[in-house]
Amino acid sequence: MALELILGSKNYSSWSFRPWLAMAVPGIAFEETVLPIYTPGAREKILEFSPSGKVPVLIDGDVRVWESLAIIEYAAERYPSASLWPQQREARAHARSIAHEMHGGFLPLRRHCPMNMRRTPGAIDLPADVLAAVARIDEIWTDCRARYGGPFLFGAFGAADAMYAPVVSRFHTYDVAVGPIARAYMDAVMTLPAWAAWRARAAEESWVLPEFEIA
């Protein structure tokens, strides 16, 4: 039985984007179902698949895994050849640390700069707490590229890159200024064929969520 990944909007759902990209880039086979989010009846439909009432959720036979980082960890265990985490122990600990920092932090950035892949790129005014988050992310990316050589955070594409991919999208969408090394990292992520495939589907979506449309 094939894996099935239940996703939210490809234009808006940053948490759906993370495990989708983590599985798509190394070629893990899965089927996908995209459900609307934040629309009437959406939660009830999602509850048919996910006990949390939220997306994403991965279905593997009788196993259901929800929450993006948990799905990525499950995929890494299920498909070790995908090499989603670095092989070297110290690098793997570093990758998990920054992945969890992303999972639990940077709330001002998420609040002020929602993922919206259809939005024409353009800058907006960013308050101090968002700029602090941007500076920390720039520091993380620059440090990882310096330590591990790129083109991704730990050399080859992996779980940490999947966790930060929606941030790459946000920085691009809102024309956020970062240093040259961080910008080179963004370019590497945005040239992935899987990125282009997700973005193309996002552009085709018909529903609009006004709360995520920042002028």
N, C-alpha and C positions, 0 to 999 in steps of 0.2 A: 504494500500500500504506500502510495506516494505521500510525502510530507505535504501538509497544507498550511499556508500562512494566511491568516485573516488580518486584513489591513484596513486602516482608515484612508481617508482622502490622500491621494498622492501629492496633491498640491499643498496641503496644510499639515499632514500628520508626520511630524518629525520623528515621533517614537516608532511609527511604522517603517519609516525610511531606514532606520538603523539596522534591524535584523534582516530586512530585505536585501540591503546592500551587502551585509556580511555574508549572506548565503549566495547571492548572485555572482559576486566577483570571483570567488574560487570555483564556481560551477556546481554548487550543491543543487540537485534537482528538487524542485518543489512546485506545487500548484498554488495559485493565489486567488483569494476572494477579497474584493474591495467593497467596503461598506461605507455609507455616508456617516459622518460624525456631526454631533451638535445639531441634529435636525429632529423633527418630531418622529418618535418611534425608534430612533437610532439605538438608544440604550437597550430597549427590549430586544431588538434584533441581535445586538452584540452579545447579550446575555445567553443567547442560544449557543454561543461558542465559548465565551469567556466568563468564568465565575466572577471576575472583577467588574464586568460590565464595560471594560475598556479594551481597546486594541493597542498593539497587536497581540495575537495569540497564535502559537504554533500547535498544530495537531499532528501527532505521529502515532497512528493507531489509537490505542487507548490512552495515550499520554497527551496531556494538554499542558503547555507551558505558556505563561503570560508574563508580561513585563519584558521590555526590549533586551536588557542585559542578561536576564535569565535565559531568554531564547538564544542569544549569541553563545552563552556558556554551554547550553545544551547542544547546539550545532557543533561547537568545538570538540565536545566529548564524542559526539556521534560520528563526526567526520574528522578524525585527527589529521588526515592528509591535507585538509584545507589550511592547516597551519595558521589558525586565526589568532593564536597567541604566540609570542616569540619562544623559541626552544630554550634559550639561555635563561636560567632561573632569575638572575637579577633583572634582565630586560623584561621578563614576563611579569615580575612584581611591579616594575615601573609602569608597564602597560595597563595592568589591572588598576593601579592607583589612579592614573589619570582618567581611565574609563569610569571609575566610580566617582571621581571628582566631577565629571561631566554629568553623570546620572543624578547626583544629588545636589548639584550647585548651579550657579549662574542664572538664578531665577530672574534678576532684573533684565538680563539679555532676552530671555524667553518671553518675558512680559511685554517689553517694548518693541521687540523685533520678531514677531511670529513668523514661522516659515511660510513663505508664499512664493512658490516657484514661478507663478505666472506674472508676478508684479514686475513692471519695467524697472530695472535697477536705478536707484537714485537715493541720495543721502537724506537722512532725517536728523533732527536734533537729538542727541543722546545725552541723558543726564549722567551725573558723575558716577553713580553706581553701575551703570551700563559700561561706561568707559573703563572702570576698574576691572570689570569682567573681561572686556576686550583685551586689556593689557595682560591679564593673567593668561588668557588663552594664547595670545601672541607669544608669551614667555614659554608656555608648554610646547608649542609647535616648534619654536626656534631651538629650544634646548634638545628636543628629540631629534630634530634633523641634524644638529651638530654632533650628537652622540652616536647616532646610528646610520647616518649617511644618506637617508632618503632613498627613493623619492617620497616614501610615506613615513609615518612617524617612527616605525621600527624597521625600516628597510623595505620589505615587501608589505603589501596591503594586509591589514589585519583587523581585529576586533576594535582596537582603539581608534582606527581611522573611521570605522563604521559609526562609532559613538559620536565622533566629531563632525561627521559629514553634514548633518543639518546646520551646524554652526558655519561651515563653509558656505552653505546655501544662504544663510542669513547675512553673513558678511558681504557676499556678492550682491544680494538683493538690495541691501541698504547702503551699499558702497562704503563699507566701514574700512577705515584706514588701518593697515597693519604694516609691519616691517617687510623687507624684501624676502627674507627666508620664509616667513609665514605666507606671503603672497605666492611664492613658488610652490609651497605645499598645497595651497588652494588650487592652483593651476593643475597640479598632478591629480588631485581628486576629481576635478571637474572634467578632465579629459578621459576618465574611465568610461568605456562603452556602457557599463551598467548605469552610470550616472545619466548619460544621454537617454537611455531607454526609460528610466524613471521620469525624467523631466518631460519627455515627449508625451507620456501618459498623463502627467499632471496637467499639461497644456490642453488636453482633450476633455478634461472633466467639466461637467456642466454646472455643478452646484457652486454657489458663492456663499461664503461665511463673512458677513459684514464686519464682525469683530476682529477678523484677521486681515482686513484690507486697510492698510496704513497708507494714508496719502503722502 
